[in-house]
Amino acid sequence: MIDTDKYTGHTPAPWDKLSEYCPVGSIDKQLIADAPLLLAEVKRLREENETLRKVDWEYECLWTWLAENTNLLNTIEPLMEEWKKEYDEE
């Protein structure tokens, strides 16, 4: 994670024309130097976000399946108990 507090006070955008808006302060120079790190962090966070969305989707699918099949599970459980009793009696 990047400490963005070190960029407090940088020259605000837009930096459309470098000759006019070229940042000259030390904070601005640090911001420019760290641009690749900031981009890498954005990419990492996007990947993490995509992974979390997939996990959330799978979790939602599981709960949907369980909700749809609860009746089936409630039907099977007594049958299994009955079969177990019959097996134990033999």
A tleap script that builds the chain and sets N, CA, C and O, in Angstrom:
source leaprc.protein.ff14SB
mol = sequence {
  NMET ILE ASP THR ASP LYS TYR THR GLY HIE
  THR PRO ALA PRO TRP ASP LYS LEU SER GLU
  TYR CYS PRO VAL GLY SER ILE ASP LYS GLN
  LEU ILE ALA ASP ALA PRO LEU LEU LEU ALA
  GLU VAL LYS ARG LEU ARG GLU GLU ASN GLU
  THR LEU ARG LYS VAL ASP TRP GLU TYR GLU
  CYS LEU TRP THR TRP LEU ALA GLU ASN THR
  ASN LEU LEU ASN THR ILE GLU PRO LEU MET
  GLU GLU TRP LYS LYS GLU TYR ASP GLU CGLU
}
set mol.1.N position { 0.847 -1.177 0.000 }
set mol.1.CA position { 0.000 0.000 0.000 }
set mol.1.C position { 0.893 1.242 0.000 }
set mol.1.O position { 1.917 1.288 0.682 }
set mol.2.N position { 0.498 2.216 -0.755 }
set mol.2.CA position { 1.296 3.431 -0.921 }
set mol.2.C position { 0.798 4.516 0.025 }
set mol.2.O position { -0.406 4.733 0.167 }
set mol.3.N position { 1.747 5.191 0.668 }
set mol.3.CA position { 1.409 6.303 1.555 }
set mol.3.C position { 1.188 7.554 0.702 }
set mol.3.O position { 2.143 8.216 0.296 }
set mol.4.N position { -0.072 7.865 0.438 }
set mol.4.CA position { -0.389 9.012 -0.419 }
set mol.4.C position { -0.300 10.344 0.314 }
set mol.4.O position { -0.390 11.401 -0.309 }
set mol.5.N position { -0.123 10.302 1.625 }
set mol.5.CA position { 0.000 11.549 2.385 }
set mol.5.C position { 1.228 12.352 1.951 }
set mol.5.O position { 1.254 13.574 2.095 }
set mol.6.N position { 2.237 11.671 1.423 }
set mol.6.CA position { 3.455 12.393 1.031 }
set mol.6.C position { 3.235 13.268 -0.199 }
set mol.6.O position { 4.102 14.069 -0.549 }
set mol.7.N position { 2.080 13.123 -0.861 }
set mol.7.CA position { 1.769 13.945 -2.030 }
set mol.7.C position { 0.888 15.140 -1.677 }
set mol.7.O position { 0.511 15.904 -2.566 }
set mol.8.N position { 0.559 15.313 -0.430 }
set mol.8.CA position { -0.278 16.435 -0.012 }
set mol.8.C position { 0.408 17.746 -0.388 }
set mol.8.O position { 1.571 17.977 -0.058 }
set mol.9.N position { -0.346 18.600 -1.089 }
set mol.9.CA position { 0.195 19.883 -1.501 }
set mol.9.C position { 0.766 19.898 -2.898 }
set mol.9.O position { 1.348 20.900 -3.313 }
set mol.10.N position { 0.611 18.785 -3.655 }
set mol.10.CA position { 1.144 18.774 -5.026 }
set mol.10.C position { 0.346 19.743 -5.906 }
set mol.10.O position { -0.764 20.148 -5.561 }
set mol.11.N position { 0.932 20.098 -7.033 }
set mol.11.CA position { 0.265 20.987 -7.977 }
set mol.11.C position { -0.942 20.257 -8.551 }
set mol.11.O position { -0.801 19.160 -9.090 }
set mol.12.N position { -2.133 20.856 -8.442 }
set mol.12.CA position { -3.330 20.172 -8.935 }
set mol.12.C position { -3.343 20.057 -10.461 }
set mol.12.O position { -2.727 20.848 -11.176 }
set mol.13.N position { -4.063 19.048 -10.923 }
set mol.13.CA position { -4.238 18.866 -12.367 }
set mol.13.C position { -5.118 19.992 -12.898 }
set mol.13.O position { -5.808 20.615 -12.091 }
set mol.14.N position { -5.145 20.293 -14.166 }
set mol.14.CA position { -4.548 19.500 -15.249 }
set mol.14.C position { -3.098 19.892 -15.515 }
set mol.14.O position { -2.690 21.035 -15.310 }
set mol.15.N position { -2.350 18.922 -15.970 }
set mol.15.CA position { -0.987 19.164 -16.406 }
set mol.15.C position { -0.938 18.969 -17.916 }
set mol.15.O position { -0.042 18.300 -18.429 }
set mol.16.N position { -1.893 19.546 -18.621 }
set mol.16.CA position { -2.026 19.339 -20.063 }
set mol.16.C position { -0.807 19.832 -20.834 }
set mol.16.O position { -0.303 19.149 -21.725 }
set mol.17.N position { -0.351 21.000 -20.488 }
set mol.17.CA position { 0.799 21.572 -21.191 }
set mol.17.C position { 1.945 21.621 -20.206 }
set mol.17.O position { 1.938 22.421 -19.270 }
set mol.18.N position { 2.925 20.772 -20.417 }
set mol.18.CA position { 4.013 20.682 -19.456 }
set mol.18.C position { 4.783 21.989 -19.323 }
set mol.18.O position { 5.285 22.312 -18.247 }
set mol.19.N position { 4.874 22.731 -20.406 }
set mol.19.CA position { 5.625 23.978 -20.312 }
set mol.19.C position { 4.921 24.978 -19.396 }
set mol.19.O position { 5.578 25.749 -18.698 }
set mol.20.N position { 3.574 24.966 -19.397 }
set mol.20.CA position { 2.818 25.896 -18.557 }
set mol.20.C position { 2.603 25.360 -17.145 }
set mol.20.O position { 2.771 26.084 -16.164 }
set mol.21.N position { 2.232 24.089 -17.054 }
set mol.21.CA position { 1.820 23.518 -15.769 }
set mol.21.C position { 2.838 22.569 -15.175 }
set mol.21.O position { 2.531 21.829 -14.241 }
set mol.22.N position { 4.032 22.584 -15.703 }
set mol.22.CA position { 5.027 21.626 -15.236 }
set mol.22.C position { 5.273 21.795 -13.743 }
set mol.22.O position { 5.696 22.864 -13.302 }
set mol.23.N position { 5.017 20.773 -12.979 }
set mol.23.CA position { 5.249 20.855 -11.542 }
set mol.23.C position { 6.734 21.030 -11.245 }
set mol.23.O position { 7.588 20.408 -11.877 }
set mol.24.N position { 7.017 21.868 -10.295 }
set mol.24.CA position { 8.419 22.115 -9.983 }
set mol.24.C position { 8.759 21.842 -8.522 }
set mol.24.O position { 9.937 21.751 -8.177 }
set mol.25.N position { 7.762 21.710 -7.664 }
set mol.25.CA position { 8.032 21.470 -6.244 }
set mol.25.C position { 8.550 20.066 -5.987 }
set mol.25.O position { 8.377 19.171 -6.814 }
set mol.26.N position { 9.191 19.876 -4.831 }
set mol.26.CA position { 9.751 18.557 -4.512 }
set mol.26.C position { 8.641 17.509 -4.354 }
set mol.26.O position { 8.839 16.341 -4.687 }
set mol.27.N position { 7.477 17.927 -3.850 }
set mol.27.CA position { 6.353 16.994 -3.726 }
set mol.27.C position { 5.898 16.564 -5.110 }
set mol.27.O position { 5.595 15.392 -5.332 }
set mol.28.N position { 5.849 17.512 -6.046 }
set mol.28.CA position { 5.451 17.206 -7.417 }
set mol.28.C position { 6.444 16.250 -8.078 }
set mol.28.O position { 6.047 15.321 -8.782 }
set mol.29.N position { 7.722 16.482 -7.849 }
set mol.29.CA position { 8.746 15.610 -8.416 }
set mol.29.C position { 8.607 14.196 -7.860 }
set mol.29.O position { 8.779 13.217 -8.587 }
set mol.30.N position { 8.298 14.094 -6.587 }
set mol.30.CA position { 8.103 12.777 -5.972 }
set mol.30.C position { 6.884 12.081 -6.575 }
set mol.30.O position { 6.911 10.877 -6.830 }
set mol.31.N position { 5.817 12.845 -6.801 }
set mol.31.CA position { 4.601 12.298 -7.403 }
set mol.31.C position { 4.888 11.774 -8.810 }
set mol.31.O position { 4.430 10.691 -9.176 }
set mol.32.N position { 5.637 12.531 -9.589 }
set mol.32.CA position { 5.996 12.100 -10.943 }
set mol.32.C position { 6.889 10.857 -10.880 }
set mol.32.O position { 6.696 9.914 -11.648 }
set mol.33.N position { 7.845 10.858 -9.985 }
set mol.33.CA position { 8.754 9.714 -9.859 }
set mol.33.C position { 8.003 8.449 -9.437 }
set mol.33.O position { 8.358 7.347 -9.855 }
set mol.34.N position { 6.977 8.606 -8.615 }
set mol.34.CA position { 6.222 7.460 -8.111 }
set mol.34.C position { 5.075 7.033 -9.022 }
set mol.34.O position { 4.354 6.090 -8.694 }
set mol.35.N position { 4.892 7.698 -10.145 }
set mol.35.CA position { 3.790 7.358 -11.049 }
set mol.35.C position { 3.763 5.865 -11.413 }
set mol.35.O position { 2.683 5.275 -11.404 }
set mol.36.N position { 4.890 5.234 -11.730 }
set mol.36.CA position { 4.850 3.796 -12.029 }
set mol.36.C position { 4.385 2.963 -10.824 }
set mol.36.O position { 3.683 1.966 -10.992 }
set mol.37.N position { 4.773 3.368 -9.631 }
set mol.37.CA position { 4.328 2.647 -8.427 }
set mol.37.C position { 2.825 2.811 -8.219 }
set mol.37.O position { 2.126 1.870 -7.845 }
set mol.38.N position { 2.351 4.016 -8.468 }
set mol.38.CA position { 0.913 4.270 -8.323 }
set mol.38.C position { 0.112 3.460 -9.338 }
set mol.38.O position { -0.939 2.908 -9.014 }
set mol.39.N position { 0.617 3.394 -10.565 }
set mol.39.CA position { -0.056 2.599 -11.597 }
set mol.39.C position { -0.045 1.118 -11.218 }
set mol.39.O position { -1.053 0.432 -11.384 }
set mol.40.N position { 1.061 0.632 -10.722 }
set mol.40.CA position { 1.149 -0.772 -10.302 }
set mol.40.C position { 0.163 -1.060 -9.173 }
set mol.40.O position { -0.451 -2.127 -9.138 }
set mol.41.N position { 0.014 -0.120 -8.263 }
set mol.41.CA position { -0.930 -0.296 -7.158 }
set mol.41.C position { -2.369 -0.329 -7.663 }
set mol.41.O position { -3.178 -1.125 -7.187 }
set mol.42.N position { -2.687 0.530 -8.622 }
set mol.42.CA position { -4.033 0.521 -9.215 }
set mol.42.C position { -4.305 -0.832 -9.862 }
set mol.42.O position { -5.383 -1.400 -9.687 }
set mol.43.N position { -3.335 -1.349 -10.607 }
set mol.43.CA position { -3.502 -2.651 -11.261 }
set mol.43.C position { -3.676 -3.762 -10.230 }
set mol.43.O position { -4.521 -4.641 -10.402 }
set mol.44.N position { -2.883 -3.730 -9.161 }
set mol.44.CA position { -2.979 -4.745 -8.110 }
set mol.44.C position { -4.351 -4.705 -7.445 }
set mol.44.O position { -4.962 -5.748 -7.210 }
set mol.45.N position { -4.828 -3.515 -7.145 }
set mol.45.CA position { -6.135 -3.374 -6.511 }
set mol.45.C position { -7.266 -3.831 -7.429 }
set mol.45.O position { -8.251 -4.406 -6.965 }
set mol.46.N position { -7.125 -3.576 -8.728 }
set mol.46.CA position { -8.144 -4.047 -9.681 }
set mol.46.C position { -8.173 -5.571 -9.718 }
set mol.46.O position { -9.248 -6.169 -9.761 }
set mol.47.N position { -6.993 -6.206 -9.702 }
set mol.47.CA position { -6.933 -7.674 -9.682 }
set mol.47.C position { -7.564 -8.219 -8.405 }
set mol.47.O position { -8.335 -9.178 -8.441 }
set mol.48.N position { -7.231 -7.601 -7.284 }
set mol.48.CA position { -7.792 -8.034 -6.000 }
set mol.48.C position { -9.305 -7.866 -5.996 }
set mol.48.O position { -10.031 -8.725 -5.497 }
set mol.49.N position { -9.768 -6.773 -6.545 }
set mol.49.CA position { -11.206 -6.515 -6.624 }
set mol.49.C position { -11.894 -7.575 -7.482 }
set mol.49.O position { -12.971 -8.055 -7.127 }
set mol.50.N position { -11.287 -7.938 -8.597 }
set mol.50.CA position { -11.858 -8.969 -9.475 }
set mol.50.C position { -11.914 -10.316 -8.748 }
set mol.50.O position { -12.903 -11.040 -8.855 }
set mol.51.N position { -10.868 -10.643 -8.020 }
set mol.51.CA position { -10.850 -11.893 -7.251 }
set mol.51.C position { -11.961 -11.896 -6.213 }
set mol.51.O position { -12.665 -12.893 -6.056 }
set mol.52.N position { -12.118 -10.789 -5.510 }
set mol.52.CA position { -13.168 -10.708 -4.492 }
set mol.52.C position { -14.554 -10.795 -5.114 }
set mol.52.O position { -15.457 -11.390 -4.525 }
set mol.53.N position { -14.736 -10.210 -6.299 }
set mol.53.CA position { -16.034 -10.320 -6.978 }
set mol.53.C position { -16.331 -11.761 -7.357 }
set mol.53.O position { -17.474 -12.205 -7.249 }
set mol.54.N position { -15.313 -12.501 -7.801 }
set mol.54.CA position { -15.505 -13.911 -8.146 }
set mol.54.C position { -15.861 -14.731 -6.905 }
set mol.54.O position { -16.762 -15.569 -6.947 }
set mol.55.N position { -15.162 -14.491 -5.819 }
set mol.55.CA position { -15.457 -15.208 -4.577 }
set mol.55.C position { -16.869 -14.885 -4.113 }
set mol.55.O position { -17.603 -15.777 -3.690 }
set mol.56.N position { -17.250 -13.631 -4.188 }
set mol.56.CA position { -18.593 -13.229 -3.776 }
set mol.56.C position { -19.647 -13.901 -4.643 }
set mol.56.O position { -20.687 -14.330 -4.144 }
set mol.57.N position { -19.374 -13.992 -5.959 }
set mol.57.CA position { -20.320 -14.631 -6.875 }
set mol.57.C position { -20.459 -16.116 -6.532 }
set mol.57.O position { -21.572 -16.642 -6.501 }
set mol.58.N position { -19.328 -16.797 -6.274 }
set mol.58.CA position { -19.372 -18.216 -5.933 }
set mol.58.C position { -20.110 -18.428 -4.614 }
set mol.58.O position { -20.888 -19.372 -4.478 }
set mol.59.N position { -19.869 -17.562 -3.660 }
set mol.59.CA position { -20.552 -17.637 -2.368 }
set mol.59.C position { -22.057 -17.460 -2.560 }
set mol.59.O position { -22.855 -18.186 -1.967 }
set mol.60.N position { -22.436 -16.496 -3.387 }
set mol.60.CA position { -23.852 -16.254 -3.666 }
set mol.60.C position { -24.484 -17.461 -4.351 }
set mol.60.O position { -25.611 -17.842 -4.035 }
set mol.61.N position { -23.750 -18.064 -5.293 }
set mol.61.CA position { -24.260 -19.267 -5.973 }
set mol.61.C position { -24.471 -20.403 -4.981 }
set mol.61.O position { -25.474 -21.114 -5.044 }
set mol.62.N position { -23.533 -20.567 -4.076 }
set mol.62.CA position { -23.657 -21.623 -3.063 }
set mol.62.C position { -24.891 -21.409 -2.207 }
set mol.62.O position { -25.662 -22.344 -1.987 }
set mol.63.N position { -25.089 -20.198 -1.725 }
set mol.63.CA position { -26.251 -19.920 -0.877 }
set mol.63.C position { -27.557 -20.064 -1.656 }
set mol.63.O position { -28.564 -20.510 -1.107 }
set mol.64.N position { -27.540 -19.691 -2.918 }
set mol.64.CA position { -28.734 -19.870 -3.758 }
set mol.64.C position { -29.039 -21.353 -3.902 }
set mol.64.O position { -30.191 -21.769 -3.779 }
set mol.65.N position { -28.001 -22.156 -4.163 }
set mol.65.CA position { -28.199 -23.598 -4.291 }
set mol.65.C position { -28.732 -24.187 -2.990 }
set mol.65.O position { -29.661 -24.995 -2.998 }
set mol.66.N position { -28.139 -23.778 -1.880 }
set mol.66.CA position { -28.596 -24.293 -0.582 }
set mol.66.C position { -30.046 -23.901 -0.312 }
set mol.66.O position { -30.829 -24.712 0.182 }
set mol.67.N position { -30.400 -22.671 -0.634 }
set mol.67.CA position { -31.775 -22.221 -0.413 }
set mol.67.C position { -32.744 -23.014 -1.283 }
set mol.67.O position { -33.836 -23.369 -0.839 }
set mol.68.N position { -32.347 -23.291 -2.515 }
set mol.68.CA position { -33.213 -24.029 -3.427 }
set mol.68.C position { -33.315 -25.507 -3.058 }
set mol.68.O position { -34.314 -26.159 -3.363 }
set mol.69.N position { -32.281 -26.034 -2.402 }
set mol.69.CA position { -32.235 -27.466 -2.124 }
set mol.69.C position { -32.436 -27.816 -0.659 }
set mol.69.O position { -32.267 -28.974 -0.278 }
set mol.70.N position { -32.787 -26.860 0.154 }
set mol.70.CA position { -33.018 -27.133 1.574 }
set mol.70.C position { -34.125 -28.153 1.745 }
set mol.70.O position { -34.023 -29.048 2.584 }
set mol.71.N position { -35.168 -28.030 0.967 }
set mol.71.CA position { -36.271 -28.976 1.052 }
set mol.71.C position { -35.780 -30.382 0.732 }
set mol.71.O position { -36.149 -31.339 1.414 }
set mol.72.N position { -34.959 -30.513 -0.290 }
set mol.72.CA position { -34.395 -31.804 -0.658 }
set mol.72.C position { -33.558 -32.364 0.486 }
set mol.72.O position { -33.682 -33.539 0.830 }
set mol.73.N position { -32.709 -31.532 1.075 }
set mol.73.CA position { -31.873 -31.980 2.185 }
set mol.73.C position { -32.716 -32.393 3.387 }
set mol.73.O position { -32.403 -33.372 4.064 }
set mol.74.N position { -33.780 -31.650 3.648 }
set mol.74.CA position { -34.663 -31.996 4.767 }
set mol.74.C position { -35.392 -33.311 4.504 }
set mol.74.O position { -35.758 -34.006 5.452 }
set mol.75.N position { -35.606 -33.665 3.250 }
set mol.75.CA position { -36.252 -34.932 2.895 }
set mol.75.C position { -35.276 -36.089 3.017 }
set mol.75.O position { -35.646 -37.167 3.482 }
set mol.76.N position { -34.054 -35.881 2.612 }
set mol.76.CA position { -33.049 -36.950 2.617 }
set mol.76.C position { -32.626 -37.331 4.035 }
set mol.76.O position { -32.422 -38.510 4.324 }
set mol.77.N position { -32.496 -36.351 4.911 }
set mol.77.CA position { -31.995 -36.625 6.263 }
set mol.77.C position { -32.850 -37.657 7.012 }
set mol.77.O position { -32.279 -38.595 7.568 }
set mol.78.N position { -34.182 -37.540 7.059 }
set mol.78.CA position { -34.976 -38.563 7.740 }
set mol.78.C position { -34.852 -39.943 7.081 }
set mol.78.O position { -34.858 -40.965 7.768 }
set mol.79.N position { -34.741 -39.966 5.757 }
set mol.79.CA position { -34.561 -41.238 5.068 }
set mol.79.C position { -33.249 -41.900 5.479 }
set mol.79.O position { -33.197 -43.112 5.690 }
set mol.80.N position { -32.212 -41.113 5.590 }
set mol.80.CA position { -30.917 -41.656 6.003 }
set mol.80.C position { -30.997 -42.215 7.422 }
set mol.80.O position { -30.431 -43.271 7.706 }
set mol.81.N position { -31.690 -41.518 8.305 }
set mol.81.CA position { -31.866 -42.015 9.680 }
set mol.81.C position { -32.638 -43.335 9.678 }
set mol.81.O position { -32.314 -44.262 10.419 }
set mol.82.N position { -33.649 -43.398 8.842 }
set mol.82.CA position { -34.448 -44.626 8.746 }
set mol.82.C position { -33.598 -45.776 8.219 }
set mol.82.O position { -33.665 -46.891 8.736 }
set mol.83.N position { -32.803 -45.506 7.197 }
set mol.83.CA position { -31.938 -46.546 6.639 }
set mol.83.C position { -30.896 -46.983 7.655 }
set mol.83.O position { -30.551 -48.162 7.736 }
set mol.84.N position { -30.400 -46.030 8.425 }
set mol.84.CA position { -29.398 -46.354 9.442 }
set mol.84.C position { -29.997 -47.292 10.484 }
set mol.84.O position { -29.347 -48.254 10.893 }
set mol.85.N position { -31.225 -47.025 10.916 }
set mol.85.CA position { -31.904 -47.885 11.901 }
set mol.85.C position { -32.093 -49.287 11.322 }
set mol.85.O position { -31.862 -50.284 12.006 }
set mol.86.N position { -32.513 -49.355 10.063 }
set mol.86.CA position { -32.725 -50.667 9.437 }
set mol.86.C position { -31.405 -51.431 9.347 }
set mol.86.O position { -31.361 -52.642 9.564 }
set mol.87.N position { -30.332 -50.709 9.023 }
set mol.87.CA position { -29.024 -51.343 8.907 }
set mol.87.C position { -28.559 -51.841 10.272 }
set mol.87.O position { -28.039 -52.951 10.387 }
set mol.88.N position { -28.746 -51.027 11.298 }
set mol.88.CA position { -28.338 -51.397 12.657 }
set mol.88.C position { -29.110 -52.599 13.175 }
set mol.88.O position { -28.571 -53.393 13.946 }
set mol.89.N position { -30.361 -52.743 12.764 }
set mol.89.CA position { -31.204 -53.857 13.218 }
set mol.89.C position { -30.755 -55.173 12.587 }
set mol.89.O position { -30.985 -56.237 13.162 }
set mol.90.N position { -30.128 -55.122 11.433 }
set mol.90.CA position { -29.727 -56.356 10.747 }
set mol.90.C position { -28.527 -56.968 11.336 }
set mol.90.O position { -28.070 -58.010 10.866 }
savepdb mol mol.pdb
quit
